[in-house]
Amino acid sequence: MLGRRSHPRCVIATSVEGVLCVSRDVLLRARDDEHVTVVSREPGVPGERGHLTTPMPNAESLAVRLSTSRPIVVDGTVRHELQLKLVVERVVEAV
């Protein structure tokens, strides 16, 4: 140790930003051209954006925005039905 206890040991930048992505398992209930309905253990926040990734062999990742979240009972346990709206992501080409 180079200094005494009163000497600074690390420096934390004053402006630190980041994004936390939390994955959670959901049960797909219904899907059409504009919406996907899933059941989750956790509630969602309307307006929240994310990606819904379907399992193999036809794996795909869909950009979604949460429309509604409401509690339901499934097999005697409280779960949350999430209504997701499919979002078309625009691709910007560099010129």
OpenMM code with the backbone's topology and positions (N, CA, C; nanometers):
from openmm import Vec3, app, unit

residues = "MET LEU GLY ARG ARG SER HIS PRO ARG CYS VAL ILE ALA THR SER VAL GLU GLY VAL LEU CYS VAL SER ARG ASP VAL LEU LEU ARG ALA ARG ASP ASP GLU HIS VAL THR VAL VAL SER ARG GLU PRO GLY VAL PRO GLY GLU ARG GLY HIS LEU THR THR PRO MET PRO ASN ALA GLU SER LEU ALA VAL ARG LEU SER THR SER ARG PRO ILE VAL VAL ASP GLY THR VAL ARG HIS GLU LEU GLN LEU LYS LEU VAL VAL GLU ARG VAL VAL GLU ALA VAL".split()
positions = [
    Vec3(0.0850, -0.1178, 0.0000),
    Vec3(0.0000, 0.0000, 0.0000),
    Vec3(0.0893, 0.1237, 0.0000),
    Vec3(0.0602, 0.2140, -0.0914),
    Vec3(0.1488, 0.3282, -0.1098),
    Vec3(0.1284, 0.4375, -0.0063),
    Vec3(0.0068, 0.4576, 0.0367),
    Vec3(-0.0172, 0.5672, 0.1292),
    Vec3(-0.0918, 0.5218, 0.2523),
    Vec3(-0.1302, 0.6175, 0.3306),
    Vec3(-0.2060, 0.5871, 0.4511),
    Vec3(-0.3552, 0.5799, 0.4186),
    Vec3(-0.4342, 0.5498, 0.5184),
    Vec3(-0.5786, 0.5356, 0.4982),
    Vec3(-0.6448, 0.6624, 0.4461),
    Vec3(-0.5911, 0.7761, 0.4787),
    Vec3(-0.6532, 0.9017, 0.4359),
    Vec3(-0.6232, 0.9352, 0.2900),
    Vec3(-0.5323, 0.8658, 0.2266),
    Vec3(-0.4998, 0.8923, 0.0866),
    Vec3(-0.6052, 0.8300, -0.0040),
    Vec3(-0.6406, 0.8989, -0.1139),
    Vec3(-0.7413, 0.8426, -0.2057),
    Vec3(-0.6901, 0.7145, -0.2717),
    Vec3(-0.7775, 0.6144, -0.2798),
    Vec3(-0.7399, 0.4859, -0.3392),
    Vec3(-0.7936, 0.4694, -0.4802),
    Vec3(-0.8991, 0.5410, -0.5129),
    Vec3(-0.9535, 0.5341, -0.6484),
    Vec3(-1.0217, 0.6663, -0.6800),
    Vec3(-1.0416, 0.6892, -0.8075),
    Vec3(-1.1083, 0.8100, -0.8533),
    Vec3(-1.2293, 0.7670, -0.9355),
    Vec3(-1.3465, 0.8194, -0.9015),
    Vec3(-1.4687, 0.7900, -0.9761),
    Vec3(-1.5046, 0.9126, -1.0571),
    Vec3(-1.5219, 0.8925, -1.1872),
    Vec3(-1.5559, 1.0044, -1.2759),
    Vec3(-1.6881, 1.0670, -1.2325),
    Vec3(-1.7008, 1.1975, -1.2532),
    Vec3(-1.8206, 1.2677, -1.2089),
    Vec3(-1.9421, 1.2390, -1.2958),
    Vec3(-1.9217, 1.2064, -1.4237),
    Vec3(-2.0365, 1.1794, -1.5105),
    Vec3(-2.0224, 1.0406, -1.5735),
    Vec3(-2.0845, 0.9448, -1.5078),
    Vec3(-2.0821, 0.8081, -1.5567),
    Vec3(-2.2227, 0.7727, -1.6025),
    Vec3(-2.2356, 0.7293, -1.7272),
    Vec3(-2.3650, 0.6896, -1.7803),
    Vec3(-2.3562, 0.5483, -1.8325),
    Vec3(-2.4705, 0.4801, -1.8349),
    Vec3(-2.4720, 0.3448, -1.8871),
    Vec3(-2.6142, 0.2966, -1.9058),
    Vec3(-2.6263, 0.1779, -1.9593),
    Vec3(-2.7554, 0.1156, -1.9822),
    Vec3(-2.7505, -0.0235, -1.9221),
    Vec3(-2.8520, -0.0578, -1.8461),
    Vec3(-2.8622, -0.1901, -1.7872),
    Vec3(-2.9719, -0.2666, -1.8593),
    Vec3(-2.9379, -0.3789, -1.9161),
    Vec3(-3.0351, -0.4639, -1.9849),
    Vec3(-3.0585, -0.5874, -1.9001),
    Vec3(-3.1823, -0.6069, -1.8588),
    Vec3(-3.2175, -0.7210, -1.7759),
    Vec3(-3.3015, -0.8171, -1.8576),
    Vec3(-3.2573, -0.9405, -1.8664),
    Vec3(-3.3324, -1.0424, -1.9395),
    Vec3(-3.4282, -1.1118, -1.8434),
    Vec3(-3.5461, -1.1464, -1.8942),
    Vec3(-3.6393, -1.2246, -1.8144),
    Vec3(-3.7154, -1.3191, -1.9058),
    Vec3(-3.7484, -1.4334, -1.8518),
    Vec3(-3.8236, -1.5330, -1.9277),
    Vec3(-3.9711, -1.4973, -1.9254),
    Vec3(-4.0347, -1.5113, -2.0391),
    Vec3(-4.1784, -1.4865, -2.0502),
    Vec3(-4.2421, -1.6022, -2.1266),
    Vec3(-4.3718, -1.6163, -2.1105),
    Vec3(-4.4482, -1.7176, -2.1829),
    Vec3(-4.5286, -1.6466, -2.2902),
    Vec3(-4.5056, -1.6823, -2.4152),
    Vec3(-4.5762, -1.6217, -2.5276),
    Vec3(-4.7195, -1.6729, -2.5300),
    Vec3(-4.8163, -1.5810, -2.5264),
    Vec3(-4.9576, -1.6184, -2.5272),
    Vec3(-5.0214, -1.6021, -2.6634),
    Vec3(-4.9963, -1.4885, -2.7278),
    Vec3(-5.0590, -1.4597, -2.8578),
    Vec3(-4.9696, -1.3647, -2.9362),
    Vec3(-4.9852, -1.3711, -3.0690),
    Vec3(-4.9073, -1.2814, -3.1541),
    Vec3(-4.9847, -1.2552, -3.2825),
    Vec3(-4.9849, -1.1282, -3.3258),
    Vec3(-5.0391, -1.0931, -3.4565),
    Vec3(-4.9387, -1.0003, -3.5247),
    Vec3(-4.9811, -0.9303, -3.6282),
    Vec3(-4.8883, -0.8463, -3.7045),
    Vec3(-4.8400, -0.7234, -3.6283),
    Vec3(-4.9156, -0.6795, -3.5270),
    Vec3(-4.8816, -0.5560, -3.4564),
    Vec3(-4.8503, -0.5744, -3.3084),
    Vec3(-4.9011, -0.6813, -3.2463),
    Vec3(-4.8882, -0.6988, -3.1022),
    Vec3(-4.8432, -0.8395, -3.0646),
    Vec3(-4.7828, -0.8484, -2.9466),
    Vec3(-4.7464, -0.9756, -2.8863),
    Vec3(-4.7933, -0.9691, -2.7415),
    Vec3(-4.8584, -1.0753, -2.6953),
    Vec3(-4.9015, -1.0832, -2.5561),
    Vec3(-4.8202, -1.1916, -2.4877),
    Vec3(-4.7570, -1.1551, -2.3749),
    Vec3(-4.6744, -1.2492, -2.2998),
    Vec3(-4.7150, -1.2457, -2.1528),
    Vec3(-4.6771, -1.3505, -2.0788),
    Vec3(-4.6989, -1.3565, -1.9343),
    Vec3(-4.5619, -1.3579, -1.8685),
    Vec3(-4.5461, -1.2709, -1.7670),
    Vec3(-4.4183, -1.2529, -1.6995),
    Vec3(-4.4358, -1.2628, -1.5487),
    Vec3(-4.3278, -1.2923, -1.4774),
    Vec3(-4.3320, -1.2910, -1.3310),
    Vec3(-4.3280, -1.1479, -1.2771),
    Vec3(-4.2682, -1.0562, -1.3528),
    Vec3(-4.2550, -0.9174, -1.3090),
    Vec3(-4.3458, -0.8262, -1.3905),
    Vec3(-4.3961, -0.7184, -1.3286),
    Vec3(-4.4755, -0.6214, -1.4046),
    Vec3(-4.3850, -0.5389, -1.4947),
    Vec3(-4.4454, -0.4728, -1.5918),
    Vec3(-4.3702, -0.3862, -1.6813),
    Vec3(-4.4137, -0.2419, -1.6657),
    Vec3(-4.3382, -0.1524, -1.7238),
    Vec3(-4.3681, -0.0094, -1.7199),
    Vec3(-4.4112, 0.0324, -1.8602),
    Vec3(-4.5356, 0.0793, -1.8771),
    Vec3(-4.5805, 0.1216, -2.0104),
    Vec3(-4.4843, 0.2233, -2.0720),
    Vec3(-4.4557, 0.2022, -2.1995),
    Vec3(-4.3618, 0.2896, -2.2700),
    Vec3(-4.2209, 0.2329, -2.2743),
    Vec3(-4.1924, 0.1369, -2.1886),
    Vec3(-4.0601, 0.0753, -2.1838),
    Vec3(-4.0317, 0.0022, -2.3152),
    Vec3(-3.9092, 0.0155, -2.3644),
    Vec3(-3.8708, -0.0496, -2.4900),
    Vec3(-3.7786, -0.1662, -2.4597),
    Vec3(-3.7787, -0.2634, -2.5505),
    Vec3(-3.6921, -0.3788, -2.5330),
    Vec3(-3.6925, -0.4661, -2.6560),
    Vec3(-3.6382, -0.5849, -2.6411),
    Vec3(-3.6349, -0.6832, -2.7490),
    Vec3(-3.6901, -0.8142, -2.6966),
    Vec3(-3.7731, -0.8773, -2.7764),
    Vec3(-3.8279, -1.0085, -2.7461),
    Vec3(-3.7569, -1.1070, -2.8381),
    Vec3(-3.6841, -1.2003, -2.7778),
    Vec3(-3.6098, -1.2987, -2.8553),
    Vec3(-3.6771, -1.4341, -2.8417),
    Vec3(-3.7142, -1.4926, -2.9544),
    Vec3(-3.7796, -1.6226, -2.9536),
    Vec3(-3.6735, -1.7322, -2.9583),
    Vec3(-3.7062, -1.8514, -2.9049),
    Vec3(-3.6071, -1.9586, -2.8995),
    Vec3(-3.5827, -2.0242, -3.0355),
    Vec3(-3.4814, -2.1079, -3.0397),
    Vec3(-3.4446, -2.1828, -3.1601),
    Vec3(-3.5564, -2.2804, -3.1945),
    Vec3(-3.5737, -2.3310, -3.3116),
    Vec3(-3.4876, -2.3178, -3.4286),
    Vec3(-3.5194, -2.1940, -3.5117),
    Vec3(-3.6348, -2.1305, -3.4892),
    Vec3(-3.6715, -2.0108, -3.5666),
    Vec3(-3.6445, -1.8851, -3.4860),
    Vec3(-3.5271, -1.8746, -3.4286),
    Vec3(-3.4931, -1.7622, -3.3410),
    Vec3(-3.5025, -1.6299, -3.4157),
    Vec3(-3.5663, -1.5331, -3.3511),
    Vec3(-3.5725, -1.3972, -3.4049),
    Vec3(-3.5784, -1.3003, -3.2886),
    Vec3(-3.5319, -1.1800, -3.3108),
    Vec3(-3.5343, -1.0759, -3.2091),
    Vec3(-3.6240, -0.9634, -3.2591),
    Vec3(-3.7290, -0.9356, -3.1830),
    Vec3(-3.8268, -0.8346, -3.2223),
    Vec3(-3.8155, -0.7125, -3.1317),
    Vec3(-3.8090, -0.5942, -3.1898),
    Vec3(-3.8112, -0.4709, -3.1118),
    Vec3(-3.9552, -0.4472, -3.0680),
    Vec3(-3.9752, -0.4208, -2.9369),
    Vec3(-4.1097, -0.4038, -2.8823),
    Vec3(-4.1145, -0.2841, -2.7871),
    Vec3(-4.2371, -0.2343, -2.7664),
    Vec3(-4.2636, -0.1299, -2.6669),
    Vec3(-4.3819, -0.1773, -2.5848),
    Vec3(-4.3731, -0.1688, -2.4537),
    Vec3(-4.4783, -0.2171, -2.3650),
    Vec3(-4.5986, -0.1231, -2.3684),
    Vec3(-4.7149, -0.1783, -2.4030),
    Vec3(-4.8382, -0.0994, -2.4066),
    Vec3(-4.9097, -0.1039, -2.2729),
    Vec3(-4.9355, -0.2254, -2.2232),
    Vec3(-5.0059, -0.2405, -2.0953),
    Vec3(-4.9469, -0.3552, -2.0151),
    Vec3(-4.9636, -0.3464, -1.8849),
    Vec3(-4.9224, -0.4509, -1.7921),
    Vec3(-5.0337, -0.4656, -1.6899),
    Vec3(-5.0868, -0.5877, -1.6766),
    Vec3(-5.1936, -0.6073, -1.5791),
    Vec3(-5.1729, -0.7386, -1.5060),
    Vec3(-5.2031, -0.7409, -1.3763),
    Vec3(-5.1859, -0.8640, -1.2997),
    Vec3(-5.2944, -0.9660, -1.3351),
    Vec3(-5.2562, -1.0924, -1.3400),
    Vec3(-5.3496, -1.2027, -1.3626),
    Vec3(-5.3102, -1.3168, -1.2689),
    Vec3(-5.3981, -1.4126, -1.2529),
    Vec3(-5.3678, -1.5298, -1.1718),
    Vec3(-5.3528, -1.6498, -1.2648),
    Vec3(-5.2378, -1.7177, -1.2543),
    Vec3(-5.2098, -1.8361, -1.3340),
    Vec3(-5.1737, -1.9484, -1.2373),
    Vec3(-5.2542, -2.0547, -1.2343),
    Vec3(-5.2308, -2.1683, -1.1440),
    Vec3(-5.2134, -2.1237, -0.9989),
    Vec3(-5.2946, -2.0287, -0.9546),
    Vec3(-5.2916, -1.9819, -0.8166),
    Vec3(-5.1785, -1.8864, -0.7836),
    Vec3(-5.1026, -1.8422, -0.8850),
    Vec3(-4.9901, -1.7510, -0.8641),
    Vec3(-5.0127, -1.6229, -0.9429),
    Vec3(-4.9797, -1.5097, -0.8815),
    Vec3(-4.9949, -1.3816, -0.9502),
    Vec3(-4.8837, -1.3665, -1.0532),
    Vec3(-4.9238, -1.3432, -1.1762),
    Vec3(-4.8323, -1.3158, -1.2863),
    Vec3(-4.8770, -1.1852, -1.3510),
    Vec3(-4.8075, -1.1420, -1.4531),
    Vec3(-4.8400, -1.0159, -1.5197),
    Vec3(-4.8511, -1.0391, -1.6695),
    Vec3(-4.9653, -0.9983, -1.7249),
    Vec3(-4.9860, -1.0081, -1.8690),
    Vec3(-4.9379, -0.8782, -1.9318),
    Vec3(-4.8418, -0.8900, -2.0215),
    Vec3(-4.7828, -0.7730, -2.0863),
    Vec3(-4.8257, -0.7689, -2.2319),
    Vec3(-4.8817, -0.6562, -2.2727),
    Vec3(-4.9198, -0.6346, -2.4122),
    Vec3(-4.8065, -0.5555, -2.4759),
    Vec3(-4.7378, -0.6154, -2.5720),
    Vec3(-4.6234, -0.5534, -2.6381),
    Vec3(-4.6605, -0.5131, -2.7797),
    Vec3(-4.6210, -0.3931, -2.8181),
    Vec3(-4.6433, -0.3462, -2.9551),
    Vec3(-4.5133, -0.3623, -3.0313),
    Vec3(-4.5211, -0.4241, -3.1490),
    Vec3(-4.4014, -0.4397, -3.2315),
    Vec3(-4.3581, -0.3042, -3.2845),
    Vec3(-4.2297, -0.2781, -3.2788),
    Vec3(-4.1737, -0.1501, -3.3226),
    Vec3(-4.0868, -0.1757, -3.4446),
    Vec3(-4.1090, -0.0982, -3.5487),
    Vec3(-4.0261, -0.1093, -3.6683),
    Vec3(-3.9042, -0.0215, -3.6467),
    Vec3(-3.7866, -0.0847, -3.6446),
    Vec3(-3.6635, -0.0088, -3.6265),
    Vec3(-3.6151, 0.0428, -3.7596),
    Vec3(-3.5847, 0.1708, -3.7643),
    Vec3(-3.5343, 0.2313, -3.8879),
    Vec3(-3.3855, 0.2092, -3.8990),
    Vec3(-3.3409, 0.1739, -4.0159),
    Vec3(-3.1985, 0.1553, -4.0416),
    Vec3(-3.1476, 0.2803, -4.1117),
    Vec3(-3.0480, 0.3437, -4.0542),
    Vec3(-2.9899, 0.4642, -4.1116),
    Vec3(-2.8616, 0.4246, -4.1832),
    Vec3(-2.8569, 0.4518, -4.3116),
    Vec3(-2.7388, 0.4168, -4.3901),
    Vec3(-2.6420, 0.5342, -4.3937),
    Vec3(-2.5153, 0.5024, -4.3751),
    Vec3(-2.4118, 0.6050, -4.3825),
    Vec3(-2.3824, 0.6362, -4.5291),
    Vec3(-2.3682, 0.7635, -4.5595),
    Vec3(-2.3421, 0.8045, -4.6973),
    Vec3(-2.1965, 0.8386, -4.7140),
] * unit.nanometer
topology = app.Topology()
chain = topology.addChain("A")
for resn in residues:
    res = topology.addResidue(resn, chain)
    for name in ("N", "CA", "C"):
        topology.addAtom(name, app.Element.getBySymbol(name[0]), res)
